[in-house]
Amino acid sequence: MPLKLSPEPKTVKLIRTARQLTSATVADAANFPLELLETVENEKTELPKGKVLALAKALAVPTQFLFFRNLEIESNLPDFRTVANRPAILTSAGLARVQRAKSIISYLDDELFRKDADSALTNAISMDTTVSAAARKLSLYYTPVKKSDGTVDPVATFRETRISIEKEGAIVLCDRVANDSFRGFCFSEKGHFPLILINTADQRPATKLFTLMHEMVHVLLGRTGISDPNILENKVEQFCNRVTASVMMPDEEFRKQFASITRKDVRVTTNALARYFGVSKSAAALRVSDLKLADDFYGRWLRALPPKIPPIQEEDEGEEQSGGGGIPAQIGRFGYLLPKVLGKAINSRSISMMDAYRLTHLKPQTFSELAKIGEKRLGQ
Protein backbone atom coordinates (compact mmCIF):
# COMPACT_ATOMS: atom_id res chain seq x y z
CA MET A 1 0.00 0.00 0.00
CA PRO A 2 1.51 3.39 -1.02
CA LEU A 3 2.59 5.67 1.81
CA LYS A 4 0.28 8.64 2.31
CA LEU A 5 0.92 11.73 4.44
CA SER A 6 -1.27 14.55 5.73
CA PRO A 7 0.35 18.02 5.94
CA GLU A 8 -0.94 20.50 8.52
CA PRO A 9 -3.51 22.69 6.68
CA LYS A 10 -2.81 25.91 8.61
CA THR A 11 0.92 25.41 8.24
CA VAL A 12 0.75 24.98 4.47
CA LYS A 13 -1.25 28.20 4.17
CA LEU A 14 1.09 30.02 6.58
CA ILE A 15 4.14 29.08 4.51
CA ARG A 16 2.49 30.05 1.23
CA THR A 17 1.42 33.47 2.49
CA ALA A 18 4.83 34.07 4.12
CA ARG A 19 6.43 33.27 0.78
CA GLN A 20 4.06 35.81 -0.81
CA LEU A 21 2.89 33.21 -3.33
CA THR A 22 -0.63 32.86 -4.72
CA SER A 23 -2.50 29.56 -4.56
CA ALA A 24 -2.39 29.38 -8.35
CA THR A 25 1.41 29.83 -8.41
CA VAL A 26 2.01 27.08 -5.85
CA ALA A 27 -0.49 24.72 -7.47
CA ASP A 28 1.19 25.19 -10.84
CA ALA A 29 4.71 24.69 -9.41
CA ALA A 30 3.65 21.53 -7.54
CA ASN A 31 1.60 20.24 -10.50
CA PHE A 32 -1.51 20.23 -8.28
CA PRO A 33 -5.07 21.01 -9.35
CA LEU A 34 -5.91 24.34 -7.70
CA GLU A 35 -8.90 22.74 -5.96
CA LEU A 36 -6.62 20.13 -4.34
CA LEU A 37 -4.28 22.79 -2.93
CA GLU A 38 -7.25 24.71 -1.51
CA THR A 39 -8.45 21.49 0.15
CA VAL A 40 -4.99 20.80 1.60
CA GLU A 41 -4.96 24.31 3.12
CA ASN A 42 -8.37 23.88 4.74
CA GLU A 43 -8.59 20.31 5.98
CA LYS A 44 -6.43 17.27 6.71
CA THR A 45 -5.81 15.63 3.35
CA GLU A 46 -3.91 12.44 2.64
CA LEU A 47 -1.37 12.85 -0.15
CA PRO A 48 1.06 10.41 -1.77
CA LYS A 49 4.67 10.97 -0.73
CA GLY A 50 5.54 12.30 -4.19
CA LYS A 51 2.92 15.03 -4.00
CA VAL A 52 4.09 16.05 -0.50
CA LEU A 53 7.66 16.38 -1.79
CA ALA A 54 6.42 18.41 -4.76
CA LEU A 55 4.46 20.72 -2.47
CA ALA A 56 7.48 21.30 -0.21
CA LYS A 57 9.62 22.08 -3.25
CA ALA A 58 7.02 24.54 -4.59
CA LEU A 59 6.98 26.31 -1.22
CA ALA A 60 10.80 26.17 -0.98
CA VAL A 61 10.90 24.66 2.52
CA PRO A 62 12.24 21.41 3.99
CA THR A 63 9.55 18.74 3.75
CA GLN A 64 9.25 18.41 7.53
CA PHE A 65 8.04 22.02 7.74
CA LEU A 66 4.68 20.93 6.30
CA PHE A 67 3.94 18.88 9.40
CA PHE A 68 4.82 21.39 12.13
CA ARG A 69 1.80 22.67 14.05
CA ASN A 70 3.44 25.79 15.48
CA LEU A 71 5.85 26.75 12.70
CA GLU A 72 7.41 30.22 12.76
CA ILE A 73 8.63 31.30 9.36
CA GLU A 74 9.98 34.61 8.14
CA SER A 75 8.22 36.35 5.31
CA ASN A 76 10.20 36.05 2.09
CA LEU A 77 10.54 39.63 0.98
CA PRO A 78 10.81 40.49 -2.74
CA ASP A 79 14.58 40.96 -2.35
CA PHE A 80 14.82 37.30 -1.37
CA ARG A 81 13.57 36.05 -4.76
CA THR A 82 15.77 33.78 -6.84
CA VAL A 83 15.76 33.12 -10.57
CA ALA A 84 12.24 32.66 -12.05
CA ASN A 85 10.79 34.43 -8.97
CA ARG A 86 11.41 31.43 -6.72
CA PRO A 87 11.76 32.12 -3.00
CA ALA A 88 15.28 31.89 -1.62
CA ILE A 89 15.57 28.67 0.35
CA LEU A 90 16.63 28.97 3.97
CA THR A 91 17.02 25.88 6.13
CA SER A 92 15.48 25.79 9.59
CA ALA A 93 18.90 26.79 10.97
CA GLY A 94 19.06 29.74 8.60
CA LEU A 95 15.55 30.84 9.55
CA ALA A 96 16.54 30.58 13.22
CA ARG A 97 19.46 32.97 12.63
CA VAL A 98 17.11 35.41 10.89
CA GLN A 99 14.73 35.26 13.84
CA ARG A 100 17.56 35.72 16.33
CA ALA A 101 18.86 38.76 14.48
CA LYS A 102 15.38 40.25 14.44
CA SER A 103 15.07 39.69 18.19
CA ILE A 104 18.32 41.62 18.75
CA ILE A 105 17.30 44.67 16.73
CA SER A 106 13.80 44.54 18.24
CA TYR A 107 15.35 44.65 21.72
CA LEU A 108 17.53 47.60 20.68
CA ASP A 109 14.54 49.46 19.19
CA ASP A 110 14.02 51.27 22.47
CA GLU A 111 14.43 54.87 23.57
CA LEU A 112 17.23 53.68 25.85
CA PHE A 113 19.44 53.02 22.80
CA ARG A 114 18.19 55.87 20.61
CA LYS A 115 21.38 57.94 20.94
CA ASP A 116 23.54 55.00 19.87
CA ALA A 117 21.15 54.19 17.02
CA ASP A 118 21.49 57.64 15.42
CA SER A 119 22.86 56.79 12.00
CA ALA A 120 22.75 58.41 8.57
CA LEU A 121 23.43 55.08 6.84
CA THR A 122 19.96 53.95 5.84
CA ASN A 123 18.38 55.50 2.74
CA ALA A 124 21.69 57.20 1.88
CA ILE A 125 21.21 55.95 -1.69
CA SER A 126 18.31 54.61 -3.75
CA MET A 127 17.82 52.31 -6.72
CA ASP A 128 17.77 55.45 -8.88
CA THR A 129 21.31 56.31 -7.76
CA THR A 130 23.94 55.58 -10.40
CA VAL A 131 26.38 52.77 -9.68
CA SER A 132 29.30 55.23 -9.66
CA ALA A 133 27.55 57.55 -7.17
CA ALA A 134 26.57 54.62 -4.94
CA ALA A 135 30.15 53.32 -5.14
CA ARG A 136 31.49 56.68 -3.93
CA LYS A 137 29.20 56.41 -0.89
CA LEU A 138 30.15 52.78 -0.20
CA SER A 139 33.87 53.54 -0.55
CA LEU A 140 33.66 55.73 2.59
CA TYR A 141 33.40 52.54 4.65
CA TYR A 142 35.75 50.26 2.71
CA THR A 143 39.13 50.09 4.45
CA PRO A 144 41.54 47.99 2.38
CA VAL A 145 44.67 46.74 4.13
CA LYS A 146 47.58 45.96 1.81
CA LYS A 147 50.20 43.27 2.27
CA SER A 148 53.87 44.01 1.69
CA ASP A 149 53.53 42.92 -1.96
CA GLY A 150 50.71 45.43 -2.58
CA THR A 151 47.86 42.92 -2.66
CA VAL A 152 44.76 43.32 -0.49
CA ASP A 153 44.66 41.24 2.71
CA PRO A 154 41.00 40.10 2.91
CA VAL A 155 41.17 39.03 6.58
CA ALA A 156 42.59 42.34 7.85
CA THR A 157 40.41 44.30 5.42
CA PHE A 158 37.27 42.58 6.70
CA ARG A 159 38.20 43.50 10.27
CA GLU A 160 38.97 47.15 9.51
CA THR A 161 35.97 47.58 7.21
CA ARG A 162 33.75 46.05 9.87
CA ILE A 163 35.07 48.62 12.36
CA SER A 164 34.41 51.53 10.00
CA ILE A 165 30.85 50.26 9.41
CA GLU A 166 30.15 49.71 13.11
CA LYS A 167 31.48 53.16 13.94
CA GLU A 168 28.62 54.50 11.82
CA GLY A 169 26.00 52.52 13.75
CA ALA A 170 25.46 49.27 11.85
CA ILE A 171 25.83 45.99 13.77
CA VAL A 172 27.85 43.26 12.03
CA LEU A 173 27.47 39.70 13.31
CA CYS A 174 29.00 36.48 12.02
CA ASP A 175 27.65 32.99 12.52
CA ARG A 176 28.16 29.56 11.02
CA VAL A 177 25.11 28.00 9.35
CA ALA A 178 26.25 24.83 7.62
CA ASN A 179 24.44 23.34 4.63
CA ASP A 180 22.64 26.58 3.82
CA SER A 181 23.30 28.49 0.61
CA PHE A 182 22.80 32.00 1.99
CA ARG A 183 26.00 33.99 2.48
CA GLY A 184 24.55 36.81 4.52
CA PHE A 185 21.50 38.96 5.14
CA CYS A 186 20.72 42.49 6.19
CA PHE A 187 17.96 44.17 8.17
CA SER A 188 17.87 47.86 7.33
CA GLU A 189 14.59 49.26 8.56
CA LYS A 190 13.52 52.59 10.00
CA GLY A 191 13.61 52.58 13.81
CA HIS A 192 16.25 49.86 14.12
CA PHE A 193 19.99 49.58 14.18
CA PRO A 194 20.89 48.29 10.71
CA LEU A 195 22.14 44.71 11.20
CA ILE A 196 24.28 42.58 8.91
CA LEU A 197 24.84 38.87 9.50
CA ILE A 198 27.53 36.98 7.61
CA ASN A 199 27.30 33.20 7.27
CA THR A 200 30.92 32.09 7.71
CA ALA A 201 30.27 28.47 6.69
CA ASP A 202 31.89 27.65 3.35
CA GLN A 203 33.12 31.20 2.76
CA ARG A 204 36.73 32.01 2.15
CA PRO A 205 37.98 35.32 3.63
CA ALA A 206 37.69 37.09 0.27
CA THR A 207 34.10 35.89 -0.26
CA LYS A 208 33.22 36.88 3.30
CA LEU A 209 34.58 40.38 2.63
CA PHE A 210 32.58 40.74 -0.60
CA THR A 211 29.43 39.60 1.25
CA LEU A 212 29.99 42.24 3.93
CA MET A 213 30.30 44.97 1.31
CA HIS A 214 27.27 43.66 -0.59
CA GLU A 215 25.13 43.74 2.55
CA MET A 216 26.42 47.24 3.31
CA VAL A 217 24.85 48.40 0.05
CA HIS A 218 21.55 47.00 1.37
CA VAL A 219 22.06 49.10 4.50
CA LEU A 220 22.65 52.23 2.43
CA LEU A 221 19.54 51.46 0.38
CA GLY A 222 17.51 50.94 3.56
CA ARG A 223 16.30 47.64 2.10
CA THR A 224 16.30 44.30 3.86
CA GLY A 225 17.79 41.54 1.73
CA ILE A 226 19.58 38.23 1.57
CA SER A 227 22.78 37.31 -0.25
CA ASP A 228 22.36 33.94 -1.93
CA PRO A 229 24.23 32.63 -5.01
CA ASN A 230 20.88 31.37 -6.35
CA ILE A 231 19.60 34.94 -6.64
CA LEU A 232 20.50 35.75 -10.22
CA GLU A 233 17.85 37.97 -11.74
CA ASN A 234 16.89 40.31 -8.93
CA LYS A 235 17.51 43.99 -9.71
CA VAL A 236 18.38 44.91 -6.11
CA GLU A 237 20.88 42.06 -5.78
CA GLN A 238 22.45 42.88 -9.14
CA PHE A 239 22.76 46.53 -8.12
CA CYS A 240 24.42 45.59 -4.81
CA ASN A 241 26.90 43.33 -6.61
CA ARG A 242 27.79 45.97 -9.21
CA VAL A 243 28.34 48.66 -6.58
CA THR A 244 30.47 46.31 -4.46
CA ALA A 245 32.56 45.24 -7.45
CA SER A 246 33.10 48.89 -8.41
CA VAL A 247 34.54 49.66 -4.98
CA MET A 248 36.64 46.55 -4.46
CA MET A 249 37.85 46.33 -8.07
CA PRO A 250 37.98 49.96 -9.33
CA ASP A 251 37.51 50.20 -13.09
CA GLU A 252 40.79 51.87 -14.09
CA GLU A 253 42.98 49.88 -11.70
CA PHE A 254 41.29 46.61 -12.68
CA ARG A 255 41.85 47.26 -16.39
CA LYS A 256 45.50 48.05 -15.70
CA GLN A 257 46.03 44.86 -13.69
CA PHE A 258 44.22 42.74 -16.28
CA ALA A 259 46.44 44.12 -19.04
CA SER A 260 49.58 43.39 -17.04
CA ILE A 261 48.81 39.79 -16.01
CA THR A 262 46.47 38.43 -18.66
CA ARG A 263 47.38 34.98 -19.95
CA LYS A 264 45.75 32.42 -22.21
CA ASP A 265 44.85 30.36 -19.13
CA VAL A 266 41.70 31.95 -17.67
CA ARG A 267 42.27 30.36 -14.28
CA VAL A 268 45.80 31.77 -13.93
CA THR A 269 44.53 35.23 -14.88
CA THR A 270 41.54 35.00 -12.54
CA ASN A 271 43.63 33.76 -9.62
CA ALA A 272 46.07 36.66 -10.01
CA LEU A 273 43.29 39.25 -10.17
CA ALA A 274 41.47 37.74 -7.18
CA ARG A 275 44.65 37.73 -5.11
CA TYR A 276 45.57 41.30 -6.01
CA PHE A 277 42.16 42.80 -5.15
CA GLY A 278 41.33 40.47 -2.24
CA VAL A 279 38.13 39.20 -3.83
CA SER A 280 36.72 35.78 -4.68
CA LYS A 281 37.76 34.19 -7.94
CA SER A 282 34.19 34.22 -9.21
CA ALA A 283 33.91 37.97 -8.51
CA ALA A 284 37.16 38.64 -10.36
CA ALA A 285 36.12 36.54 -13.37
CA LEU A 286 32.72 38.21 -13.47
CA ARG A 287 34.34 41.66 -13.32
CA VAL A 288 36.39 40.83 -16.44
CA SER A 289 33.19 39.94 -18.28
CA ASP A 290 31.25 42.95 -16.97
CA LEU A 291 33.97 45.31 -18.17
CA LYS A 292 34.09 43.42 -21.50
CA LEU A 293 37.84 42.89 -21.27
CA ALA A 294 37.67 39.44 -22.88
CA ASP A 295 35.07 37.40 -24.76
CA ASP A 296 33.03 34.97 -22.65
CA PHE A 297 35.67 35.16 -19.90
CA TYR A 298 33.33 34.19 -17.03
CA GLY A 299 31.87 31.29 -19.00
CA ARG A 300 35.34 30.00 -19.94
CA TRP A 301 36.43 30.30 -16.30
CA LEU A 302 33.43 28.28 -15.12
CA ARG A 303 34.09 25.56 -17.65
CA ALA A 304 37.74 25.38 -16.57
CA LEU A 305 36.95 24.70 -12.89
CA PRO A 306 37.68 21.25 -11.43
CA PRO A 307 34.65 19.09 -10.55
CA LYS A 308 35.55 19.04 -6.83
CA ILE A 309 36.36 22.15 -4.78
CA PRO A 310 38.63 21.74 -1.69
CA PRO A 311 36.95 22.22 1.71
CA ILE A 312 37.02 25.73 3.17
CA GLN A 313 38.54 26.49 6.54
CA GLU A 314 37.18 29.35 8.65
CA GLU A 315 39.42 31.98 10.21
CA ASP A 316 39.02 34.01 13.41
CA GLU A 317 39.43 37.77 13.44
CA GLY A 318 42.76 37.50 15.29
CA GLU A 319 42.29 40.38 17.76
CA GLU A 320 45.85 41.01 18.84
CA GLN A 321 45.26 42.07 22.45
CA SER A 322 42.13 40.14 23.25
CA GLY A 323 43.62 38.06 26.02
CA GLY A 324 42.95 34.71 24.34
CA GLY A 325 40.57 32.22 25.91
CA GLY A 326 38.26 32.19 22.91
CA ILE A 327 37.83 35.97 22.84
CA PRO A 328 38.94 36.27 19.17
CA ALA A 329 36.20 33.85 18.14
CA GLN A 330 33.57 35.82 20.10
CA ILE A 331 34.75 39.08 18.53
CA GLY A 332 34.35 37.34 15.20
CA ARG A 333 30.77 36.44 16.09
CA PHE A 334 29.53 39.62 17.78
CA GLY A 335 31.81 42.34 16.46
CA TYR A 336 32.31 45.55 18.41
CA LEU A 337 29.12 47.62 18.34
CA LEU A 338 26.66 45.22 19.97
CA PRO A 339 28.92 44.50 23.00
CA LYS A 340 29.75 48.21 23.31
CA VAL A 341 26.09 49.35 23.26
CA LEU A 342 24.96 46.68 25.71
CA GLY A 343 28.02 47.26 27.91
CA LYS A 344 27.22 50.97 28.21
CA ALA A 345 23.65 50.16 29.19
CA ILE A 346 24.85 47.70 31.85
CA ASN A 347 27.33 50.21 33.28
CA SER A 348 24.58 52.84 33.56
CA ARG A 349 22.34 50.19 35.16
CA SER A 350 19.73 50.67 32.45
CA ILE A 351 19.73 46.92 31.76
CA SER A 352 21.06 43.91 33.65
CA MET A 353 23.83 41.52 32.74
CA MET A 354 21.09 38.90 32.41
CA ASP A 355 19.60 40.88 29.50
CA ALA A 356 22.98 40.79 27.75
CA TYR A 357 23.22 37.06 28.46
CA ARG A 358 19.81 36.41 26.89
CA LEU A 359 20.90 38.17 23.71
CA THR A 360 24.42 36.75 23.42
CA HIS A 361 24.64 33.66 25.69
CA LEU A 362 28.03 34.93 26.83
CA LYS A 363 29.33 34.63 30.39
CA PRO A 364 29.58 37.96 32.27
CA GLN A 365 33.40 37.98 32.29
CA THR A 366 33.58 37.24 28.54
CA PHE A 367 30.93 39.82 27.73
CA SER A 368 32.64 42.49 29.86
CA GLU A 369 35.89 41.93 28.00
CA LEU A 370 34.13 42.19 24.64
CA ALA A 371 32.44 45.44 25.73
CA LYS A 372 35.85 46.93 26.67
CA ILE A 373 37.33 45.92 23.31
CA GLY A 374 34.29 47.42 21.58
CA GLU A 375 34.80 50.74 23.34
CA LYS A 376 38.50 50.71 22.51
CA ARG A 377 37.93 49.96 18.84
CA LEU A 378 34.93 52.19 18.21
CA GLY A 379 35.56 54.99 20.69
CA GLN A 380 33.33 56.20 23.54
N, C-alpha and C positions, 0 to 999 in steps of 0.2 A: 504494500500500500504506500503510495507516494507521501512523503512528509509534507504536512501543511502547517503553516504558522499564522498567528493572528496578531498583527501590529496593534499598538495602542492608538485608537482613533484620534484622541485629543493631541497626542504627541506628533502624529503624522501631520496634522493641520498646523500645529505650532511650528514645526520645522519648515513647512512650506511657506508660511507667512513670514517667518524670520528670514528666510532666503529671498523674500520679495518675489516669489514666483506665483503665477496664476495656476489654477487647477488645470487649465488646458495645456499649459507649457509642461507641467510635470507629467500629465497623462500621456502627452505625445512623446516625451523623452523616455518614459518607462514602457512605452508601447501598450498602454492601458486604454480601455474605453473610458471616456470621461465619467460615465455613470458609475463605473466600478470604483474609480478613485474617490468620487463623492461618497459612495457607500463606505469605503475603508475609513474615511475621515469622520464618519458619523456613527458607526457601529462596529462591533467586533466582527471581523470578516476573515475567514480562513483563506489563505493564499498558498499556492505552491511555492516551494523554496526559490525557484527561479524568478518568480514575480516579485518576491520580497527583495531579492538581491537587485533586481532592476529598479525597484522603487527607491531603495537606498542610494543607488548610483545616481538616479535622477535628482534626488534631493541633496546629493553630495555630502553624505554623512556615513560614518561607519554603520554597518547593518544593525548592530546592537542598539543604536540610538532609537530605533523604531519601537523598541519594546520597553523603554524606560517610562515610568509613570510620572515622575517628577523631573523631567529633563529641563535643564537651563541651557539655552543656546543663544549666542549673540546674533543679533541681526546682521545679515551680510549686506553691508552698504554697497552702493554702486561701484565705489572704488575697488571693491574686493572681487569684481567680476573677472573671469578668465576669458580665454578665447571662446568665441561663439556664445558669449553672455552666460557662461557657466559660472556658478558660485565657486569661489576659491575654497578648497577643501582644507579644513583644519581638523586635526585629530582631537580627541577628547582632552589630551594633554595641552594642545595648543589653545583650545577654547578656555581651558582652566587658566592659562597664563593671561589671556585677554581679560577674563573676569577679575583676576587678581590685580592687574594693572588698573582696571576701572575702579576697583575698590580703593586703591591708593589715591588716585586723583579725586575720587569722591570724598574721601576723608579730608584731603587738603583743600577742598572747595569750601572753606570756612573763613569767616572774617578774621579769625586768629592768624591765618597765613596770608592774608590779603597783601600785606606789604611785600612779602617775599615772592608773591605770585605776579607782581607788577612786571609785565614783560611786553615789549613792542614786537615780539617775534611773529605772533599769529596775524594773518591777513596782511603781511608786509608785501606780498606779491599776489597776483591773481593769474588765472589761466589766460587772461588777455595780455599779460606781461610777456615781452619777448624773451627768448631763451638767453640772449646776451645780457639783458637787464636783470633777469632773475639770477644769472650766474654771478653778476657783480655783487648782488646782495648775499648770495650763499658764500662767496669767497671771503666775506668778512669773518666767517667762523671756521674756515678751513685753515689748519695750522700744520703745514707739511714740515716734517723733520727729515733732513737729509743725512745720509750716511757719508763717510769720508770719500766715497767714490762718486758722490753727487746724485745717487739714486734715492728715492723716497723710502723711508723706513715705515712700513704700514703699521707696525705695532706701536712705535712711539708716536706716530702721527695720529693714530686712533685715540691714544691717551690725551694728547694735547688738544686735539679737536673736540673731544668730549668735554674737556675743561672749559674751552672757549664757549661751547654751547650751553653748558650748565651755568656759567657765569651770567648768561643772559636769561636764565629762568626756565630752561627746559630740562626735565629729568631724563636721564639716560640710564636704563637698566639693561643688564644682560642676563640671559638664562639659557639653559640647555634643554631643548625640546627635541629629543631624538625621533627619527622616523616621521618627521613632519616637514613638508616642503617649504613652509613660509620661512623667510629669512629675517623678517622684522615687521613690526607694525608701529603705528603712530596714532595717538589720540591728540588732536589739536582742536579743542572746542572752547568756545567762550565761557569764561568762569572757572576754568581749570588751569593748573599747570600743564603746559604741553608735556607729553610723555612719549618717549621712544623706547621700545624694547627690541633688542637684538637677539635673535636666536643663534647662539654660538655653535650649535651642533652642525657638523659638516660644513663649516665655513672657515676658509683660510683667512689669515689676518687681512690680506688685501680685499677679499670679498666682504669681510666684516666692516672694513672701513668704507667701502662703497655703499653698503647698506645703510650705515649711519648717515652718510651724506644724502642719500636718497630720501630717507625718512625725514631729514632736516628740511628738505624741500616741502614735504607735506606739512611740517610745522609752519613754515613761512606762508604756505597757501591757506593755513587754517582749515585743512581738510584731513579728516581721519582716513587712514588707508593701510593697506597691507602689502608688503613686498614679497612676491611669490614668483618664481621663474615661470609658472604656468600662465601668468597674466601677460598676454602678448599684445592685445589689441585695445587696451584701455588708454584713452587719451591722457588721463591724469598720470598714470604710471609711465607712459612714454615721455611725457613732459618732464617728470622727475628724473628719469634716466638721462635725458638729453642735457638738462641743467647740470646734473652731477658730473657727467662726462666732460662738459665744457670747463668745469672748475678743476677737476683732477687731471685732465689731459688737455691743457689749453691748445687751441687751434694751431697757432703759429709754432709753438714749441714742439707739438706733436708732429707736425709736418716736417720740421727740421730733423727730429730724431728718426722718423721713418726713412727719410732720404739718406741718412747716414748709416743706417744698419740694415736696410732692406736686403733680403736674400731671396733666392728662388724657393727655399724651404719656408713655408708659411709658419710652421711651428717655431722655427729658430727666430724669425722676425717677431712673432707675437710674444714669445718668451722674453726677448730683449726689451720690447716696449713695456710689457707688464712690469718687469723688474725696475725699469727706469722710473716709471710713474707711480709705482706702488699700488697697482690696480690688479684685478683678476685678469687672467688670460682672455676670458670671453669678452670682458669689457674692452680690452685693448684691440682684439680682433674686430669687434663691432665698430669701434671708433674708426678704424681704417676704412671700413665699408661706408660708414656714415659720411666721412669726409671725401669719399670717392677717390682714395689714393691708389686703389688697385681693383681690378675687376673680380667680382665674386670672392673677395678675400675671406669674409666670414664663413661663407659656405665651404670654401676650400679648407679652411682651418678646421671646421667641424668634421669634415670627411677624413681629415688626417689624424684625428684623435684615436688613441688606442681604445679597444673595447672595454678595458677595465681601468678604473681610476684608483690610484693608491688611497688608502684611508687617510683621513685628515685628523691631525692632532690639534687640540685646543691649546691656547697659551694664556697665562695670567697676565695681568697688567704690569706686574713687576714693580710695584711701588717701592722705591729705594729705601725709605726710612719708615717702613710700616711696622717694623718690630716682629715680622714673621708670624708664626702661629696661625697661618691660614688667612691673615689679614689681606694679603694681595688678592686672593680669590674673592673675598667679600667685597673689596673695592671694585673688582671686575664686575661683580653682580649688581651692586647698588650704586656705584659711582660716588659722587661727592655731594650733589645738591640735596638729595633726599635725606641722608644722614645729618647734613648741616642744618636743614630746616627743622627736622624733628629734634635734633640736639638743642637748638636754641629754645624751642618750645618747652623742652624738659627743664632746661636751666632756669627758665622764667617761671617754672611750675604751672604752665598753662596746660600741659598734658603730663601724664605719668609715663614712667619707663615701660609699664605694662602696655600702654597704647603703642609705643614703638615696637615692642616685642610682637604684638599682634600683627603689625604690618610687615615686619622683617624676619621674625623668628630668630633674631640674634640675641645672644646673651648680653646682659647689661655692660660687662667689661668690654666685649667686642664692639658693641654699638657705640659706646663712649669713645673708643679709639677711632672708629670710623668718623664720628662727628668732629673730632679734633682735626683729623686729616682733611675733612671737607672744608672746615673753616680756614685751614692753612692754604689749601689749594685755591679756594674760591674767594677768599677774603671775608672780612666781617660783614 
